Structure formats: C-alpha cells, structure tokens
C-alpha cells in the first residue's frame, strides 16, 4: 500500500468520523491530503469505495486482535475479560474509524456499481460475518465448558456487539465523558448481560 493511499485513508477516516460520510465532500479529503480532487481517483474509484476500505480495515483489526487473544487464552472467563478490555483499548484515530464502521453499516447491504467498489464492499461484509461467527463460537465454547451461563450464543453475540456499537454513535474523542469512564460503565454491563458477577473483573483504566 502506498504512503499516499495511507494518507488519504487517514484523512477520510477523520473527516467521515468527525463530520459524517454524507457531509464530507471528496474535495475536502483531497484538500486535507494536499492533492487535487482528481488525484484521489488514482487510489479509489469513489468516496464510497474509500469508505468500504476503511470499514474493512476496522473489521480486520478487530478480527485479528480477537483471534490473537482467544487463541492464546486458556481460561474462558479471563479470555473473555481480555477481549472486552481490548475493544476499549483504542486511540482517537481508532475511535473515528469505529464511528465510520458503525454509522455506515447500511452501505454494505446492497451491491455497488463498479467491480472495485463491489470487491471492497464484499470484503467488508465478509469481515463482519467472520467477526460475528468468531464471537459466537467463542461464547458457545465458554458455555459448553460451564464458564458462563447457557444462552443462545449468536443472540448474545449480537447483544454484546450491539451494545458496544451504540457507544460510538455518541462518544467523541476529547468529549465531556472520558473513555476510561465509558469503558468502566459498559464493561460492567456487558459482563452482567453475559451472566457474570460484577466482581469478576476490576475494570482497568484505558490508556
């Protein structure tokens, strides 16, 4: 991947996350990167193509981190806590990327007009399913091992991810609520929803 393409993705992530996808003009991103608007088409077919790539990258990061933690973990409860801690271990740029992912999920529903756009859309949608299946498989295994109460693993996955995603609809970096406070509040609720006692984990501060 070229440095300029990375710069475009970074600028687009900040714009889409801060101002919204619909309210961001392709020319705004070009200006942020210091190129003419037509130069962007060397790297992306459209603004929509760019947002698909941002979403796929966010999902790839989540999937990789989830796999790394769950493969290495032996105790299901401690592994679950580590996974939940990890999804709040994000910097300001990560937050903007997650905000884009959550806000623009609807764009993944229908086919795109060009082969490159469609390839990026399909990749992002596949990553979404991959992550959901990984969560459900992990929770199902923890239930079978008696580490957490029995329930429908797929519904529990959707409940956890849905609660997590809801945060990024309102949370802003440098806003009035600090991320460590958000993490403390929501990690406790996620663990309670799964059926674990509140004292199973002393929520750490997020750096």
C-alpha positions as a Markdown table, in Angstrom:
| # | Residue | x | y | z |
|---|---|---|---|---|
| 1 | Unk | 0.0 | 0.0 | 0.0 |
| 2 | Unk | 1.4 | 3.4 | -1.0 |
| 3 | Unk | 2.1 | 6.2 | 1.6 |
| 4 | Unk | -0.3 | 8.5 | -0.3 |
| 5 | Unk | -3.1 | 5.9 | -0.2 |
| 6 | Unk | -2.5 | 5.6 | 3.6 |
| 7 | Unk | -2.7 | 9.4 | 3.9 |
| 8 | Unk | -6.0 | 9.5 | 2.0 |
| 9 | Unk | -7.5 | 6.8 | 4.2 |
| 10 | Unk | -6.3 | 8.6 | 7.4 |
| 11 | Unk | -7.8 | 11.9 | 6.2 |
| 12 | Unk | -11.0 | 10.3 | 5.1 |
| 13 | Unk | -11.4 | 8.4 | 8.4 |
| 14 | Unk | -11.0 | 11.7 | 10.3 |
| 15 | Unk | -13.5 | 13.5 | 8.1 |
| 16 | Unk | -16.1 | 10.7 | 8.0 |
| 17 | Unk | -15.8 | 10.1 | 11.7 |
| 18 | Unk | -16.0 | 13.8 | 12.7 |
| 19 | Unk | -18.3 | 15.3 | 10.1 |
| 20 | Unk | -20.1 | 12.2 | 8.7 |
| 21 | Unk | -19.8 | 10.4 | 5.4 |
| 22 | Unk | -22.7 | 12.2 | 3.7 |
| 23 | Unk | -21.5 | 15.7 | 4.8 |
| 24 | Unk | -17.9 | 15.1 | 3.7 |
| 25 | Unk | -17.0 | 16.1 | 0.1 |
| 26 | Unk | -14.4 | 14.2 | -1.8 |
| 27 | Unk | -12.7 | 17.5 | -2.4 |
| 28 | Unk | -12.4 | 18.1 | 1.4 |
| 29 | Unk | -10.3 | 14.9 | 1.6 |
| 30 | Unk | -8.2 | 16.0 | -1.3 |
| 31 | Unk | -7.5 | 19.3 | 0.4 |
| 32 | Unk | -6.6 | 17.7 | 3.6 |
| 33 | Unk | -4.0 | 15.5 | 1.8 |
| 34 | Unk | -2.8 | 18.3 | -0.3 |
| 35 | Unk | -3.7 | 17.0 | -3.8 |
| 36 | Unk | -6.2 | 17.8 | -6.4 |
| 37 | Unk | -9.6 | 16.0 | -6.3 |
| 38 | Unk | -8.9 | 14.1 | -9.5 |
| 39 | Unk | -5.7 | 12.6 | -7.9 |
| 40 | Unk | -7.9 | 10.7 | -5.5 |
| 41 | Unk | -9.2 | 8.6 | -8.3 |
| 42 | Unk | -5.8 | 7.1 | -8.8 |
| 43 | Unk | -6.3 | 5.3 | -5.5 |
| 44 | Unk | -10.1 | 5.0 | -5.1 |
| 45 | Unk | -12.9 | 4.9 | -7.6 |
| 46 | Unk | -15.1 | 7.0 | -5.4 |
| 47 | Unk | -15.8 | 8.2 | -1.9 |
| 48 | Unk | -17.9 | 5.1 | -1.4 |
| 49 | Unk | -15.0 | 2.9 | -2.4 |
| 50 | Unk | -12.9 | 4.6 | 0.2 |
| 51 | Unk | -15.4 | 4.2 | 3.0 |
| 52 | Unk | -15.7 | 0.5 | 2.2 |
| 53 | Unk | -11.9 | 0.1 | 2.6 |
| 54 | Unk | -11.9 | 2.0 | 5.9 |
| 55 | Unk | -14.7 | -0.3 | 7.2 |
| 56 | Unk | -12.9 | -3.4 | 6.1 |
| 57 | Unk | -9.7 | -2.3 | 7.7 |
| 58 | Unk | -11.5 | -1.6 | 11.0 |
| 59 | Unk | -13.1 | -5.1 | 10.9 |
| 60 | Unk | -9.8 | -6.8 | 10.0 |
| 61 | Unk | -8.2 | -5.1 | 13.0 |
| 62 | Unk | -11.0 | -6.3 | 15.4 |
| 63 | Unk | -10.8 | -9.9 | 13.9 |
| 64 | Unk | -7.1 | -10.1 | 14.2 |
| 65 | Unk | -7.0 | -8.8 | 17.8 |
| 66 | Unk | -9.9 | -11.1 | 18.8 |
| 67 | Unk | -8.1 | -14.1 | 17.3 |
| 68 | Unk | -4.8 | -13.3 | 18.9 |
| 69 | Unk | -6.4 | -13.1 | 22.4 |
| 70 | Unk | -8.7 | -16.1 | 22.1 |
| 71 | Unk | -6.1 | -18.4 | 20.6 |
| 72 | Unk | -3.6 | -17.6 | 23.4 |
| 73 | Unk | -6.2 | -17.8 | 26.3 |
| 74 | Unk | -6.7 | -20.9 | 28.4 |
| 75 | Unk | -9.3 | -19.7 | 30.9 |
| 76 | Unk | -12.6 | -18.8 | 29.1 |
| 77 | Unk | -13.6 | -16.1 | 31.7 |
| 78 | Unk | -10.2 | -14.4 | 31.8 |
| 79 | Unk | -10.0 | -14.6 | 28.0 |
| 80 | Unk | -13.4 | -13.0 | 27.7 |
| 81 | Unk | -12.4 | -10.2 | 30.0 |
| 82 | Unk | -9.2 | -9.7 | 28.0 |
| 83 | Unk | -11.3 | -9.5 | 24.8 |
| 84 | Unk | -13.7 | -6.9 | 26.2 |
| 85 | Unk | -10.8 | -4.9 | 27.7 |
| 86 | Unk | -9.1 | -4.9 | 24.3 |
| 87 | Unk | -12.1 | -3.5 | 22.3 |
| 88 | Unk | -11.8 | -0.4 | 24.5 |
| 89 | Unk | -8.1 | -0.1 | 24.1 |
| 90 | Unk | -8.3 | 2.4 | 21.2 |
| 91 | Unk | -6.7 | 5.7 | 20.3 |
| 92 | Unk | -8.5 | 8.8 | 18.8 |
| 93 | Unk | -8.0 | 7.6 | 15.2 |
| 94 | Unk | -9.3 | 4.1 | 16.1 |
| 95 | Unk | -12.4 | 5.8 | 17.5 |
| 96 | Unk | -13.1 | 7.7 | 14.3 |
| 97 | Unk | -12.6 | 4.6 | 12.3 |
| 98 | Unk | -15.1 | 2.7 | 14.5 |
| 99 | Unk | -17.5 | 5.5 | 14.3 |
| 100 | Unk | -17.4 | 5.3 | 10.5 |
| 101 | Unk | -17.9 | 1.5 | 10.7 |
| 102 | Unk | -20.9 | 1.8 | 12.9 |
| 103 | Unk | -22.5 | 4.7 | 11.2 |
| 104 | Unk | -22.2 | 3.4 | 7.6 |
| 105 | Unk | -23.1 | -0.3 | 8.1 |
| 106 | Unk | -26.1 | 0.3 | 5.9 |
| 107 | Unk | -23.9 | 0.9 | 2.9 |
| 108 | Unk | -22.8 | -2.8 | 3.0 |
| 109 | Unk | -26.4 | -4.0 | 2.4 |
| 110 | Unk | -26.7 | -3.6 | -1.4 |
| 111 | Unk | -24.4 | -4.2 | -4.4 |
| 112 | Unk | -22.2 | -1.4 | -5.7 |
| 113 | Unk | -21.9 | -0.1 | -9.2 |
| 114 | Unk | -18.4 | -1.0 | -10.1 |
| 115 | Unk | -16.2 | -4.1 | -9.7 |
| 116 | Unk | -13.6 | -2.4 | -7.4 |
| 117 | Unk | -16.3 | -0.9 | -5.2 |
| 118 | Unk | -18.1 | -4.2 | -5.1 |
| 119 | Unk | -15.0 | -6.1 | -4.2 |
| 120 | Unk | -14.3 | -3.8 | -1.3 |
| 121 | Unk | -18.0 | -4.0 | -0.1 |
| 122 | Unk | -18.0 | -7.8 | -0.2 |
| 123 | Unk | -14.7 | -7.9 | 1.7 |
| 124 | Unk | -16.1 | -5.6 | 4.5 |
| 125 | Unk | -19.3 | -7.6 | 4.7 |
| 126 | Unk | -17.3 | -10.9 | 4.9 |
| 127 | Unk | -15.2 | -9.5 | 7.7 |
| 128 | Unk | -18.4 | -8.6 | 9.6 |
| 129 | Unk | -19.7 | -12.1 | 9.3 |
| 130 | Unk | -16.3 | -13.5 | 10.2 |
| 131 | Unk | -16.1 | -11.5 | 13.4 |
| 132 | Unk | -19.7 | -12.3 | 14.5 |
| 133 | Unk | -19.1 | -16.1 | 13.9 |
| 134 | Unk | -15.8 | -15.9 | 15.9 |
| 135 | Unk | -17.6 | -14.3 | 18.8 |
| 136 | Unk | -20.4 | -16.8 | 18.7 |
| 137 | Unk | -18.0 | -19.8 | 18.5 |
| 138 | Unk | -16.0 | -18.4 | 21.5 |
| 139 | Unk | -19.1 | -17.8 | 23.6 |
| 140 | Unk | -20.6 | -21.2 | 22.7 |
| 141 | Unk | -17.4 | -22.9 | 23.8 |
| 142 | Unk | -17.3 | -21.0 | 27.1 |
| 143 | Unk | -20.9 | -22.1 | 27.7 |
| 144 | Unk | -20.2 | -25.7 | 26.9 |
| 145 | Unk | -17.3 | -25.6 | 29.4 |
| 146 | Unk | -19.5 | -24.2 | 32.1 |
| 147 | Unk | -17.6 | -20.9 | 32.3 |
| 148 | Unk | -20.6 | -18.7 | 31.6 |
| 149 | Unk | -24.3 | -19.3 | 31.8 |
| 150 | Unk | -26.1 | -21.1 | 28.9 |
| 151 | Unk | -27.9 | -18.9 | 26.3 |
| 152 | Unk | -28.2 | -18.5 | 22.6 |
| 153 | Unk | -24.6 | -17.7 | 21.6 |
| 154 | Unk | -25.5 | -16.0 | 18.4 |
| 155 | Unk | -28.1 | -13.7 | 20.1 |
| 156 | Unk | -25.6 | -13.0 | 22.9 |
| 157 | Unk | -23.0 | -12.0 | 20.3 |
| 158 | Unk | -25.4 | -9.6 | 18.6 |
| 159 | Unk | -26.4 | -8.2 | 22.0 |
| 160 | Unk | -22.7 | -7.6 | 23.0 |
| 161 | Unk | -21.7 | -6.1 | 19.7 |
| 162 | Unk | -24.9 | -4.1 | 19.5 |
| 163 | Unk | -24.3 | -2.6 | 22.9 |
| 164 | Unk | -20.6 | -1.9 | 22.0 |
| 165 | Unk | -21.5 | -0.3 | 18.7 |
| 166 | Unk | -24.0 | 2.0 | 20.4 |
| 167 | Unk | -21.2 | 3.8 | 22.2 |
| 168 | Unk | -19.6 | 5.1 | 19.1 |
| 169 | Unk | -22.8 | 6.8 | 17.9 |
| 170 | Unk | -22.3 | 9.4 | 20.6 |
| 171 | Unk | -18.8 | 9.1 | 22.0 |
| 172 | Unk | -16.3 | 11.8 | 20.8 |
| 173 | Unk | -12.6 | 11.9 | 21.5 |
| 174 | Unk | -11.9 | 14.8 | 23.9 |
| 175 | Unk | -15.6 | 15.0 | 24.8 |
| 176 | Unk | -17.1 | 15.5 | 28.2 |
| 177 | Unk | -17.0 | 11.8 | 29.1 |
| 178 | Unk | -13.6 | 10.2 | 29.3 |
| 179 | Unk | -13.0 | 6.9 | 27.6 |
| 180 | Unk | -12.0 | 5.2 | 30.8 |
| 181 | Unk | -15.3 | 6.1 | 32.3 |
| 182 | Unk | -17.2 | 4.8 | 29.3 |
| 183 | Unk | -15.2 | 1.5 | 29.5 |
| 184 | Unk | -15.8 | 1.1 | 33.2 |
| 185 | Unk | -19.6 | 1.6 | 32.7 |
| 186 | Unk | -20.0 | -0.6 | 29.7 |
| 187 | Unk | -17.7 | -3.4 | 30.5 |
| 188 | Unk | -19.6 | -4.0 | 33.7 |
| 189 | Unk | -22.9 | -4.1 | 31.7 |
| 190 | Unk | -21.5 | -6.4 | 29.1 |
| 191 | Unk | -20.3 | -8.9 | 31.8 |
| 192 | Unk | -23.6 | -8.7 | 33.6 |
| 193 | Unk | -25.5 | -9.3 | 30.4 |
| 194 | Unk | -23.4 | -12.5 | 29.8 |
| 195 | Unk | -24.3 | -13.5 | 33.4 |
| 196 | Unk | -21.0 | -13.0 | 35.2 |
| 197 | Unk | -21.0 | -11.4 | 38.7 |
| 198 | Unk | -19.9 | -7.8 | 39.0 |
| 199 | Unk | -16.8 | -8.6 | 41.0 |
| 200 | Unk | -15.4 | -10.9 | 38.3 |
| 201 | Unk | -13.3 | -8.1 | 37.0 |
| 202 | Unk | -12.0 | -4.8 | 38.4 |
| 203 | Unk | -12.2 | -2.6 | 35.3 |
| 204 | Unk | -8.8 | -1.1 | 34.4 |
| 205 | Unk | -8.3 | 2.4 | 33.2 |
| 206 | Unk | -7.9 | 2.7 | 29.4 |
| 207 | Unk | -4.6 | 4.4 | 28.4 |
